[in-house]
Amino acid sequence: MNRVRLLTVPAVAGAALVLAAAPALASSTASGSAQADLQPVPVNDAPGVGQAMVEVDGTTLSFMLESTGLLADAPHAAHIHYGEDSMNACPTADADADGDGFLTTTEGAPAYGSIVVSLTTEGDTSPDSGLAVDRFGVGEEISYSRGDVEVSADVAEDIVSGEAVVVVHGVDHDGDGAYSEGERGASDLDPSLPGEATDPALCGVLQASQMGEMPAGGVQTGEAQATTGGVALAAGGAVALAGGALLLARRRTADQA
Ligand SMILES: [Cu+2]
Protein backbone atom coordinates (compact mmCIF):
# COMPACT_ATOMS: atom_id res chain seq x y z
CA MET A 1 0.00 0.00 0.00
CA ASN A 2 2.89 2.33 0.77
CA ARG A 3 4.14 1.83 -2.71
CA VAL A 4 0.76 2.74 -4.18
CA ARG A 5 0.58 5.89 -2.09
CA LEU A 6 4.05 6.97 -3.19
CA LEU A 7 3.10 6.47 -6.81
CA THR A 8 -0.06 8.52 -6.49
CA VAL A 9 1.51 11.54 -4.77
CA PRO A 10 2.58 13.19 -8.03
CA ALA A 11 -0.91 12.66 -9.45
CA VAL A 12 -2.64 14.67 -6.72
CA ALA A 13 0.09 17.32 -6.50
CA GLY A 14 -1.74 19.58 -8.93
CA ALA A 15 -4.16 21.94 -7.16
CA ALA A 16 -6.77 21.51 -9.90
CA LEU A 17 -6.86 17.76 -9.37
CA VAL A 18 -7.24 18.11 -5.61
CA LEU A 19 -10.18 20.47 -6.06
CA ALA A 20 -11.81 18.15 -8.57
CA ALA A 21 -11.44 15.15 -6.30
CA ALA A 22 -12.86 16.80 -3.19
CA PRO A 23 -16.61 16.63 -4.02
CA ALA A 24 -16.35 13.00 -5.13
CA LEU A 25 -14.69 12.00 -1.87
CA ALA A 26 -17.25 13.87 0.21
CA SER A 27 -20.19 12.13 -1.44
CA SER A 28 -18.63 8.69 -1.22
CA THR A 29 -17.67 8.68 2.45
CA ALA A 30 -20.97 7.11 3.51
CA SER A 31 -21.54 4.79 0.60
CA GLY A 32 -21.09 1.07 0.60
CA SER A 33 -22.73 -2.14 1.58
CA ALA A 34 -22.79 -4.47 4.53
CA GLN A 35 -24.26 -7.83 5.31
CA ALA A 36 -25.12 -9.76 8.42
CA ASP A 37 -25.36 -13.49 9.00
CA LEU A 38 -28.18 -13.73 11.56
CA GLN A 39 -27.74 -16.39 14.20
CA PRO A 40 -29.77 -17.30 17.31
CA VAL A 41 -29.06 -15.09 20.31
CA PRO A 42 -27.46 -17.15 23.12
CA VAL A 43 -29.69 -18.12 26.06
CA ASN A 44 -32.87 -17.42 24.04
CA ASP A 45 -31.90 -20.07 21.46
CA ALA A 46 -34.69 -19.30 19.00
CA PRO A 47 -34.95 -21.94 16.26
CA GLY A 48 -34.07 -19.77 13.29
CA VAL A 49 -31.44 -18.20 11.06
CA GLY A 50 -31.41 -15.28 8.69
CA GLN A 51 -29.54 -12.83 6.59
CA ALA A 52 -29.59 -9.08 6.14
CA MET A 53 -28.02 -6.93 3.46
CA VAL A 54 -27.80 -3.15 3.56
CA GLU A 55 -26.69 -0.73 0.87
CA VAL A 56 -25.88 2.83 1.82
CA ASP A 57 -25.81 5.64 -0.70
CA GLY A 58 -25.17 8.90 1.11
CA THR A 59 -28.00 9.08 3.65
CA THR A 60 -30.35 6.78 1.72
CA LEU A 61 -30.37 3.15 2.66
CA SER A 62 -31.85 0.07 1.05
CA PHE A 63 -32.07 -3.26 2.78
CA MET A 64 -33.09 -6.89 2.39
CA LEU A 65 -34.05 -9.03 5.37
CA GLU A 66 -34.67 -12.77 5.38
CA SER A 67 -35.28 -15.16 8.22
CA THR A 68 -36.55 -18.66 8.58
CA GLY A 69 -37.61 -20.76 11.56
CA LEU A 70 -38.96 -18.12 13.96
CA LEU A 71 -42.41 -18.31 15.59
CA ALA A 72 -45.16 -18.79 12.99
CA ASP A 73 -48.00 -16.29 12.56
CA ALA A 74 -46.26 -13.78 14.83
CA PRO A 75 -44.70 -10.41 14.00
CA HIS A 76 -40.93 -10.17 14.28
CA ALA A 77 -39.68 -6.66 14.94
CA ALA A 78 -36.30 -6.07 13.31
CA HIS A 79 -33.86 -3.21 13.67
CA ILE A 80 -30.41 -1.94 13.01
CA HIS A 81 -28.84 -1.29 16.38
CA TYR A 82 -25.79 0.82 17.19
CA GLY A 83 -24.26 2.34 20.27
CA GLU A 84 -21.35 4.74 20.53
CA ASP A 85 -20.31 2.98 23.75
CA SER A 86 -21.55 -0.49 22.85
CA MET A 87 -19.35 -3.41 21.80
CA ASN A 88 -20.76 -3.32 18.23
CA ALA A 89 -21.36 -7.03 18.62
CA CYS A 90 -24.00 -9.63 19.37
CA PRO A 91 -24.48 -10.52 23.03
CA THR A 92 -22.94 -13.60 24.59
CA ALA A 93 -24.63 -15.74 27.24
CA ASP A 94 -23.02 -13.53 29.92
CA ALA A 95 -25.44 -10.77 28.89
CA ASP A 96 -28.22 -12.49 30.85
CA ALA A 97 -27.08 -10.47 33.83
CA ASP A 98 -29.76 -11.65 36.25
CA GLY A 99 -29.37 -15.27 35.11
CA ASP A 100 -33.12 -15.80 34.72
CA GLY A 101 -32.66 -17.74 31.48
CA PHE A 102 -34.16 -15.01 29.29
CA LEU A 103 -31.91 -12.56 27.48
CA THR A 104 -33.92 -9.35 27.11
CA THR A 105 -33.44 -6.60 24.55
CA THR A 106 -32.22 -4.35 27.37
CA GLU A 107 -29.68 -6.93 28.52
CA GLY A 108 -28.35 -7.13 24.96
CA ALA A 109 -27.91 -3.38 24.63
CA PRO A 110 -24.34 -3.19 26.01
CA ALA A 111 -23.37 -5.44 23.08
CA TYR A 112 -25.42 -3.93 20.22
CA GLY A 113 -26.60 -0.53 21.44
CA SER A 114 -30.03 0.92 20.83
CA ILE A 115 -32.31 1.03 17.79
CA VAL A 116 -31.10 3.40 15.06
CA VAL A 117 -33.25 2.11 12.16
CA SER A 118 -36.51 0.18 12.33
CA LEU A 119 -36.56 -2.30 9.44
CA THR A 120 -40.29 -1.92 8.85
CA THR A 121 -42.09 -3.18 5.74
CA GLU A 122 -43.63 0.25 5.07
CA GLY A 123 -43.88 3.76 6.51
CA ASP A 124 -41.64 5.24 9.17
CA THR A 125 -38.27 3.61 9.80
CA SER A 126 -37.11 5.73 12.73
CA PRO A 127 -36.52 4.31 16.23
CA ASP A 128 -40.09 5.50 17.01
CA SER A 129 -41.35 2.54 14.95
CA GLY A 130 -39.29 0.06 16.97
CA LEU A 131 -42.37 -1.77 18.19
CA ALA A 132 -44.75 -1.05 15.28
CA VAL A 133 -45.71 -4.74 15.27
CA ASP A 134 -48.15 -4.33 12.35
CA ARG A 135 -45.32 -3.20 10.03
CA PHE A 136 -42.73 -5.96 10.39
CA GLY A 137 -42.27 -9.38 8.84
CA VAL A 138 -44.61 -12.08 10.11
CA GLY A 139 -44.09 -15.77 10.68
CA GLU A 140 -41.67 -18.56 9.98
CA GLU A 141 -40.56 -17.44 6.53
CA ILE A 142 -39.75 -13.75 6.28
CA SER A 143 -38.30 -12.02 3.24
CA TYR A 144 -38.72 -8.38 2.32
CA SER A 145 -36.75 -5.41 1.11
CA ARG A 146 -37.01 -1.64 0.92
CA GLY A 147 -35.09 1.06 -0.85
CA ASP A 148 -36.27 4.38 0.48
CA VAL A 149 -34.93 4.54 4.01
CA GLU A 150 -33.52 7.92 5.03
CA VAL A 151 -30.97 7.93 7.84
CA SER A 152 -28.65 10.50 9.39
CA ALA A 153 -25.10 10.87 8.10
CA ASP A 154 -23.87 9.43 11.41
CA VAL A 155 -25.98 6.29 11.09
CA ALA A 156 -24.89 5.85 7.46
CA GLU A 157 -21.28 6.11 8.58
CA ASP A 158 -21.76 3.61 11.42
CA ILE A 159 -23.22 1.07 8.99
CA VAL A 160 -20.55 1.55 6.32
CA SER A 161 -17.83 1.20 8.94
CA GLY A 162 -19.17 -2.23 9.94
CA GLU A 163 -20.19 -1.33 13.50
CA ALA A 164 -23.96 -1.70 13.29
CA VAL A 165 -25.85 -4.84 14.29
CA VAL A 166 -29.12 -6.30 12.96
CA VAL A 167 -31.45 -7.81 15.56
CA VAL A 168 -34.70 -9.70 14.83
CA HIS A 169 -37.01 -10.05 17.83
CA GLY A 170 -39.69 -12.42 19.06
CA VAL A 171 -39.01 -15.67 20.94
CA ASP A 172 -41.57 -18.29 21.97
CA HIS A 173 -39.69 -19.27 25.12
CA ASP A 174 -42.35 -21.63 26.49
CA GLY A 175 -43.19 -23.13 23.11
CA ASP A 176 -46.93 -22.54 23.39
CA GLY A 177 -47.14 -21.26 19.82
CA ALA A 178 -47.83 -17.61 20.66
CA TYR A 179 -46.39 -14.60 22.42
CA SER A 180 -47.61 -14.99 26.00
CA GLU A 181 -46.47 -13.63 29.33
CA GLY A 182 -45.98 -17.00 31.01
CA GLU A 183 -42.80 -17.27 33.04
CA ARG A 184 -41.06 -14.59 30.98
CA GLY A 185 -43.48 -11.86 32.04
CA ALA A 186 -44.01 -8.43 30.47
CA SER A 187 -41.63 -6.81 28.02
CA ASP A 188 -38.78 -4.68 29.30
CA LEU A 189 -39.47 -2.32 26.38
CA ASP A 190 -43.24 -2.00 26.62
CA PRO A 191 -45.12 -3.49 29.60
CA SER A 192 -48.25 -3.84 27.47
CA LEU A 193 -46.49 -6.50 25.38
CA PRO A 194 -45.32 -9.95 26.50
CA GLY A 195 -41.55 -10.18 26.86
CA GLU A 196 -41.62 -12.99 24.28
CA ALA A 197 -42.68 -10.46 21.62
CA THR A 198 -39.62 -8.26 22.10
CA ASP A 199 -36.80 -10.53 23.26
CA PRO A 200 -33.96 -10.73 20.72
CA ALA A 201 -34.16 -13.88 18.59
CA LEU A 202 -31.54 -13.47 15.85
CA CYS A 203 -28.49 -11.24 15.72
CA GLY A 204 -25.69 -10.45 13.29
CA VAL A 205 -23.05 -7.75 12.93
CA LEU A 206 -23.38 -5.85 9.63
CA GLN A 207 -19.97 -6.62 8.18
CA ALA A 208 -18.91 -3.97 5.69
CA SER A 209 -17.88 -5.50 2.40
CA GLN A 210 -14.68 -4.46 0.63
CA MET A 211 -16.76 -3.32 -2.29
CA GLY A 212 -18.07 -0.40 -0.27
CA GLU A 213 -14.62 0.88 0.55
CA MET A 214 -13.72 1.60 -3.05
CA PRO A 215 -13.80 5.39 -3.36
CA ALA A 216 -15.67 6.90 -6.29
CA GLY A 217 -12.56 8.90 -7.21
CA GLY A 218 -10.37 5.80 -7.27
CA VAL A 219 -9.85 5.92 -11.02
CA GLN A 220 -7.60 8.96 -10.71
CA THR A 221 -5.09 7.15 -8.52
CA GLY A 222 -4.01 4.81 -11.29
CA GLU A 223 -3.93 1.21 -12.34
CA ALA A 224 -2.67 -0.32 -9.10
CA GLN A 225 -5.74 0.76 -7.17
CA ALA A 226 -8.15 -0.19 -9.96
CA THR A 227 -6.80 -3.75 -9.82
CA THR A 228 -7.30 -3.86 -6.06
CA GLY A 229 -10.86 -2.65 -6.58
CA GLY A 230 -11.52 -5.45 -9.04
CA VAL A 231 -10.31 -8.08 -6.61
CA ALA A 232 -12.41 -6.59 -3.81
CA LEU A 233 -15.50 -6.65 -6.03
CA ALA A 234 -14.95 -10.30 -6.88
CA ALA A 235 -14.48 -11.17 -3.21
CA GLY A 236 -17.68 -9.33 -2.25
CA GLY A 237 -19.63 -11.23 -4.90
CA ALA A 238 -18.34 -14.56 -3.63
CA VAL A 239 -19.35 -13.74 -0.07
CA ALA A 240 -22.87 -12.80 -1.17
CA LEU A 241 -23.23 -16.03 -3.15
CA ALA A 242 -21.91 -18.14 -0.30
CA GLY A 243 -24.35 -16.48 2.11
CA GLY A 244 -27.30 -17.21 -0.16
CA ALA A 245 -26.33 -20.85 -0.60
CA LEU A 246 -25.94 -21.25 3.14
CA LEU A 247 -29.41 -19.88 3.80
CA LEU A 248 -30.92 -22.17 1.18
CA ALA A 249 -29.17 -25.17 2.70
CA ARG A 250 -30.48 -24.30 6.15
CA ARG A 251 -33.95 -23.79 4.78
CA ARG A 252 -33.92 -27.28 3.29
CA THR A 253 -32.83 -28.70 6.62
CA ALA A 254 -35.63 -26.86 8.37
CA ASP A 255 -38.21 -28.17 5.90
CA GLN A 256 -37.08 -31.73 6.49
CA ALA A 257 -37.27 -31.45 10.25
CU1 LIG B 1 -34.00 -4.47 17.79
Residues whose N, C-alpha, C, O or C-beta is under 5 A from the ligand:
A	BS01	CU	A78 H79 V167
